[in-house]
Amino acid sequence: MKNLNLRTVFLVNALVAFMFGVGLLLGPEPILKLFGLSAGTTESLGAQFFGAGLVAVGLITWFAKDFVDPGASNAIATSLFFGSLCGLVVAVLGVLSKVIRTNSWVIILLYLVFIAGYGYLQFFNRGSE
């Protein structure tokens, strides 16, 4: 993890958020079905709202990768750490309650990657950047 830095984690986060965000905005049904979720009109609209939020996260992380103010970068990284932690809890609850029926490992793995990246850089590697 010697070469891991906030710029890299922000960049990966931006790409993942854009990929899922744009997909959910433009065509929510295939993505919902990928995870075994209902794809009715209500669910699709909710997914599009979630996609809009992911596009915002993608833009924030895309711009944050070039921040020179460590206070701003750290505030965003800490927020994304706790947001990912909350998302992981929701994903695990979704799996345990059998709402998310297929490919749940993708969601859980992505949250774990971002929790590990932001957590390591924010709480264990403070002095080295």
Secondary structure, 3 states (H helix, E strand, C coil): CCCCCHHHHHHHHHHHHHHHHHHHHHCHHHHHHHCCCCCCHHHHHHHHHHHHHHHHHHHHHHHHCCCCCHHHHHHHHHHHHHHHHHHHHHHHHHHHCCCCCCCHHHHHHHHHHHHHHHHHHHHHCHHHC
